[in-house]
């Protein structure tokens, strides 16, 4: 094999496929899972703080130190096997322990994640799940009777998964200690890898469910903001039908509304895009479970359709409403700009017409002044010439009046010709023609 023929990312991309293997869990067992997310701008968080937080937990239990360049970690911490993963917006911790607590879902099972350590996390806890994995009784109805006191009846979902290899039950409620509970009953002989993949899908389902629903609060806040802006936009659009309303003022008001809408779009675009991606993952994880009905209990898809999908539709509705209002403002702004251009064109035509009239008046005035100038210049020229030719006329025996009479038309004609020549050169400096 010649390394020169290999793409520099080939091995890194292949290794990524195997970077986060599902855990292997032997029933009975307990899995505790937490996910932390920065409240703001989580995608650009300082990931060194996440690694430091992981390192503190590992140091408490004397486990192997994590590699600072890795986005995942798996190691044995005493009786617990810890699995850590860093994602775009959040980090997850899952600790798996053999056996079950004496009391079902006892908070002591989560002692590996102390409260003080959780409070010191760089982000806030967005998911906390406790899963108990036990063997399925010969009569599946016994499992249903066993969980009767663990979950709320009105929201309990109990399903067969993976071709009836296991039964999963959960009510998607948070108990008094802050944990969401799931119970898994697997048939004897189910492989450790299959149990681990099932647990992993459940915690991913809850994590991505929580992450996708973060947009619900944003959608409600956006809805309130749009409720404030929509009447202003509607009033501007209605005013556009009134020709008496100044188009430039309407355009200024419309741009103010458009600016605020664009600001909302920038503020919420990442969240809404992430919501759609997380929602797709939720549906993918549900489909991967291959659920079927367990006795007469509610299925997971039924629960999600009634409780989860309305929240997603609310977020998508707010996103579509924002996009619709942006389109309306864009179309209205284009119409107003066209109207302003038309009005300015009409104003320019009026200005040009007035300028033409003024130029015509100036031309007439120029001709008048030109005529008066010819007379005035000729008058002074005749006077000067008469004084200059008077001695000559006396010697020649000519009357001075006769000399002035002869000089006057010649002088006027000469002055008129000279002014015509000056004007022609002024309008066409390169021409010597009249």
C-alpha positions in Angstrom: 0.0 0.0 0.0 1.4 3.4 -1.1 0.5 6.1 1.4 0.8 8.7 -1.3 -2.4 7.2 -3.0 -4.5 7.6 0.2 -6.6 10.6 0.9 -5.4 12.3 4.0 -8.9 12.0 5.7 -9.6 8.4 4.6 -8.6 6.8 7.9 -10.0 9.5 10.1 -13.4 9.2 8.3 -13.5 5.4 8.7 -12.5 5.6 12.3 -15.4 8.0 12.9 -17.7 5.2 12.1 -16.4 3.2 15.1 -15.6 6.1 17.4 -18.8 5.8 19.5 -19.8 2.2 19.9 -22.9 1.3 21.8 -22.2 -0.1 25.3 -22.5 -3.7 26.3 -24.9 -4.3 29.2 -25.7 -7.6 30.9 -29.2 -7.8 32.6 -30.0 -7.0 35.3 -28.3 -3.7 35.3 -28.8 0.1 35.9 -27.9 2.9 33.6 -27.8 6.5 34.6 -27.6 9.2 32.0 -27.2 13.0 32.1 -26.8 15.6 29.4 -25.5 19.2 29.9 -26.0 22.2 27.5 -24.9 25.8 27.7 -28.0 28.0 27.9 -26.7 30.4 25.2 -24.6 29.8 22.1 -23.8 26.3 23.0 -22.4 25.4 19.6 -19.5 27.9 20.2 -18.8 27.0 23.8 -15.4 26.4 25.2 -15.0 22.6 24.9 -12.0 22.7 27.2 -14.3 23.3 30.1 -16.3 20.2 29.2 -13.1 18.1 29.2 -12.1 19.6 32.5 -15.4 18.7 34.0 -15.0 15.2 32.7 -11.5 15.0 34.1 -12.7 16.0 37.5 -15.2 13.1 37.6 -12.6 10.7 36.3 -10.1 11.8 38.9 -12.6 11.3 41.7 -12.8 7.6 40.8 -9.2 7.0 39.7 -10.1 6.2 36.1 -7.9 6.7 33.1 -7.5 10.3 32.0 -9.4 11.4 28.9 -7.5 12.4 25.7 -8.0 16.2 25.3 -8.3 15.7 21.5 -11.1 13.2 21.6 -14.9 13.9 21.5 -15.7 10.7 23.3 -14.5 8.7 26.3 -15.2 5.3 27.7 -13.6 3.9 30.8 -14.1 1.9 34.0 -14.7 3.9 37.2 -15.0 1.4 40.0 -18.2 -0.6 39.5 -19.4 1.9 36.9 -18.6 1.9 33.2 -18.6 5.5 32.1 -19.4 6.6 28.5 -18.9 10.3 27.6 -19.7 12.0 24.3 -19.4 15.6 23.1 -21.9 16.8 20.6 -22.5 20.1 18.8 -24.6 21.7 21.5 -24.3 19.4 24.5 -22.3 16.7 26.3 -23.6 13.4 27.6 -22.5 11.1 30.5 -23.9 7.5 30.9 -22.8 5.3 33.7 -23.7 1.6 33.7 -23.7 -0.6 36.8 -24.4 -4.3 37.1 -27.4 -5.2 39.2 -30.4 -3.3 40.4 -30.9 -1.1 43.5 -32.8 -2.5 46.5 -35.5 0.1 45.9 -36.7 0.6 42.3 -35.1 3.8 40.8 -33.3 4.6 44.0 -31.5 8.0 43.7 -28.4 6.3 45.2 -27.9 4.6 41.8 -26.9 8.0 40.5 -24.2 8.6 43.2 -21.5 8.5 40.5 -22.8 12.0 39.5 -22.8 13.9 42.7 -25.0 17.0 43.0 -22.0 19.3 43.6 -20.3 18.0 40.5 -23.5 18.5 38.5 -23.9 22.0 39.8 -20.3 22.8 38.7 -21.0 21.7 35.1 -20.2 24.3 32.4 -23.8 24.0 31.2 -27.2 23.2 32.6 -28.8 19.7 32.8 -31.1 19.3 29.9 -31.7 15.5 30.3 -31.4 13.1 33.2 -32.5 9.5 32.7 -32.4 6.4 34.9 -33.0 3.0 33.3 -33.4 -0.3 35.0 -32.8 -3.4 32.9 -34.2 -6.7 34.2 -35.1 -10.1 32.8 -38.6 -10.5 31.4 -40.8 -12.9 33.5 -42.3 -15.9 31.8 -45.7 -14.2 31.9 -45.2 -10.7 30.4 -48.3 -9.5 32.4 -46.2 -9.9 35.6 -43.8 -7.2 34.3 -46.8 -4.8 33.8 -47.9 -5.5 37.3 -44.4 -4.9 38.7 -44.2 -1.4 37.1 -47.7 -0.4 38.2 -46.4 1.8 41.0 -43.4 3.2 39.1 -45.1 5.3 36.5 -48.1 7.6 36.0 -50.9 5.7 34.4 -52.2 8.5 32.2 -48.9 8.9 30.3 -47.5 5.4 30.6 -46.2 3.9 27.3 -45.4 0.2 27.3 -44.3 -1.5 24.1 -42.6 -4.5 22.7 -39.4 -3.6 20.8 -37.0 -5.3 18.5 -39.4 -8.1 17.4 -40.6 -8.7 21.0 -37.1 -9.2 22.3 -37.7 -6.7 25.1 -40.5 -4.7 26.7 -39.9 -1.0 27.4 -42.0 1.1 29.7 -41.8 4.8 30.6 -44.1 7.8 31.3 -41.8 10.7 30.2 -42.2 12.4 33.6 -39.6 13.7 36.0 -39.7 12.2 39.5 -39.1 14.0 42.7 -35.3 13.5 42.4 -35.1 15.0 38.9 -34.8 11.7 37.0 -36.9 10.5 34.0 -37.5 6.7 34.4 -37.5 3.9 31.9 -37.9 0.2 32.7 -36.6 -2.5 30.2 -37.4 -6.2 30.5 -35.4 -8.4 28.2 -35.9 -12.0 27.3 -33.3 -14.4 28.7 -30.5 -14.9 26.3 -30.6 -11.5 24.8 -27.1 -10.4 23.9 -25.3 -7.7 25.8 -24.7 -5.8 22.6 -28.4 -5.7 21.8 -29.3 -4.6 25.3 -26.6 -1.9 25.1 -28.0 -0.6 21.8 -31.5 -0.5 23.2 -30.4 1.5 26.2 -28.4 3.8 24.0 -31.4 4.4 21.7 -33.6 5.2 24.6 -31.3 7.8 26.1 -30.8 9.3 22.7 -34.5 9.4 22.2 -35.0 11.4 25.4 -32.0 13.7 24.8 -33.0 14.6 21.3 -36.6 15.0 22.4 -35.5 17.5 25.0 -33.2 19.3 22.6 -35.9 19.6 19.9 -38.4 21.0 22.3 -36.1 23.8 23.3 -37.5 25.6 20.4 -41.0 25.6 21.9 -40.1 28.4 24.3 -38.4 30.3 21.5 -41.4 29.8 19.2 -43.8 31.2 21.9 -41.6 34.2 22.4 -41.3 34.7 18.7 -45.1 34.4 18.4 -45.5 37.3 20.9 -43.1 39.4 19.0 -44.8 38.7 15.6 -48.1 39.6 17.2 -46.7 43.1 17.9 -45.2 43.5 14.4 -48.0 42.1 12.3 -50.5 44.9 13.0 -47.8 47.5 12.0 -47.1 45.6 8.8 -50.8 45.3 8.0 -51.4 49.0 8.6 -48.5 49.8 6.2 -49.8 47.5 3.5 -53.3 49.0 3.8 -51.9 52.5 3.6 -50.2 51.6 0.3 -53.6 51.6 -1.4 -54.0 55.3 -0.5 -52.3 57.4 -3.1 -52.4 60.4 -0.7 -49.9 58.6 1.7 -46.3 59.6 0.9 -44.5 56.6 -0.5 -41.1 57.5 1.0 -42.6 57.6 4.5 -44.3 54.3 4.0 -41.1 52.8 2.8 -39.2 54.1 5.8 -41.8 52.6 8.2 -41.8 49.3 6.2 -38.0 49.1 6.4 -38.2 49.5 10.2 -40.5 46.6 10.5 -38.4 44.5 8.0 -35.3 45.2 10.1 -36.9 43.8 13.2 -38.2 40.8 11.4 -34.7 40.1 9.9 -33.3 40.4 13.4 -35.8 37.8 14.7 -34.8 35.5 11.8 -31.1 35.8 12.6 -31.9 35.2 16.3 -34.0 32.0 15.7 -32.6 30.5 12.5 -30.1 28.2 14.2 -32.5 27.1 16.9 -35.3 26.2 14.4 -32.8 24.4 12.1 -31.5 22.4 15.0 -35.0 21.6 16.1 -35.8 20.1 12.7 -32.6 18.0 12.8 -33.3 16.8 16.3 -36.9 16.0 15.5 -35.7 13.8 12.6 -33.4 11.9 15.0 -36.2 11.4 17.4 -38.4 9.8 14.8 -35.4 7.7 13.6 -34.8 6.4 17.1 -38.4 5.5 17.5 -38.4 3.7 14.1 -35.2 1.8 15.1 -37.0 0.4 18.1 -39.5 -1.5 15.8 -42.2 -1.2 18.4 -45.4 -3.3 18.6 -48.3 -3.1 21.0 -47.7 -4.6 24.4 -51.0 -6.0 25.7 -53.5 -3.1 25.5 -51.0 -0.4 26.6 -50.3 2.9 24.8 -47.6 2.8 22.2 -44.7 5.2 22.0 -45.8 6.5 18.6 -49.2 7.3 20.0 -47.7 9.1 23.0 -45.5 11.2 20.7 -48.3 12.0 18.3 -50.4 13.3 21.2 -47.8 15.0 23.4 -44.7 15.7 21.3 -45.9 16.5 17.8 -48.1 19.5 18.8 -45.0 21.2 20.3 -43.0 20.6 17.1 -45.9 21.9 15.0 -46.0 25.0 17.2 -42.3 25.7 16.5 -42.7 25.0 12.8 -45.8 27.3 12.7 -43.8 30.2 14.2 -41.0 29.6 11.7 -43.4 29.6 8.7 -45.1 32.7 10.1 -41.9 34.5 10.3 -40.9 33.5 6.8 -44.3 34.6 5.5 -44.0 38.0 7.1 -40.5 38.4 5.7 -41.8 37.6 2.2 -44.7 40.1 2.6 -42.3 42.8 3.7 -40.0 42.1 0.8 -42.8 42.2 -1.8 -44.3 45.4 -0.2 -40.8 47.0 -0.1 -40.4 46.2 -3.8 -43.7 47.8 -4.7 -43.0 50.9 -2.6 -39.6 51.3 -4.2 -41.2 51.1 -7.6 -43.8 53.7 -6.5 -41.1 56.0 -5.2 -39.1 55.6 -8.5 -42.2 56.5 -10.5 -42.9 59.5 -8.4 -39.3 60.7 -8.6 -39.4 60.2 -12.3 -42.5 62.4 -12.6 -40.8 65.0 -10.4 -37.7 64.9 -12.6 -39.9 65.4 -15.7 -41.5 68.4 -14.1 -38.1 69.8 -13.1 -36.8 69.2 -16.7 -39.8 71.0 -18.1 -39.2 74.0 -15.8 -35.6 74.0 -16.8 -36.5 74.0 -20.5 -38.8 77.0 -19.9 -36.1 78.8 -18.0 -33.6 78.1 -20.8 -36.0 79.4 -23.4 -36.6 82.6 -21.3 -32.9 83.0 -20.9 -32.4 82.6 -24.6 -35.0 85.3 -25.4 -33.5 87.6 -22.8 -30.1 87.0 -24.2 -31.3 88.0 -27.7 -32.9 91.1 -26.2 -29.8 92.0 -24.4 -27.8 91.2 -27.5 -29.9 93.7 -29.5 -29.5 96.4 -26.9 -25.8 95.7 -26.7 -25.5 96.2 -30.5 -27.3 99.6 -30.2 -25.2 100.7 -27.2 -21.9 99.7 -28.6 -22.8 101.1 -32.0 -23.7 104.4 -30.4 -20.4 104.8 -28.6 -18.5 103.5 -31.7 -20.2 106.1 -34.0 -19.4 108.8 -31.4 -15.8 107.9 -31.3 -15.4 107.5 -35.0 -17.1 110.9 -35.6 -14.6 112.6 -33.4 -11.8 110.7 -35.1 -12.9 111.6 -38.6 -14.1 115.2 -38.0 -10.7 116.8 -39.0 -10.6 114.7 -42.1 -14.1 115.5 -43.1 -13.4 119.3 -42.6 -10.4 119.2 -44.9 -12.4 117.2 -47.4 -15.2 119.7 -47.2 -17.7 117.1 -46.0 -20.5 117.9 -43.5 -20.0 116.2 -40.1 -23.7 115.2 -40.1 -23.3 113.4 -43.4 -20.2 111.5 -42.1 -22.2 110.4 -39.0 -25.1 109.3 -41.2 -22.8 107.2 -43.3 -20.9 105.8 -40.4 -24.0 104.8 -38.4 -25.3 101.9 -40.6 -21.8 100.6 -41.2 -20.9 100.7 -37.6 -24.2 98.9 -36.5 -23.6 96.3 -39.2 -20.0 95.7 -38.1 -20.9 95.5 -34.4 -23.8 93.1 -35.2 -21.4 90.9 -37.3 -18.7 90.9 -34.6 -21.2 89.8 -31.9 -22.6 87.1 -34.1 -19.0 85.8 -34.6 -18.3 85.9 -30.9 -21.5 84.0 -30.1 -20.7 81.4 -32.8 -17.3 80.8 -31.3 -18.7 80.5 -27.8 -21.1 77.8 -28.9 -18.7 76.1 -31.2 -15.1 77.1 -30.3 -13.6 75.0 -33.2 -15.8 76.7 -35.9 -15.0 80.0 -37.6 -18.3 80.0 -39.5 -21.3 82.1 -38.5 
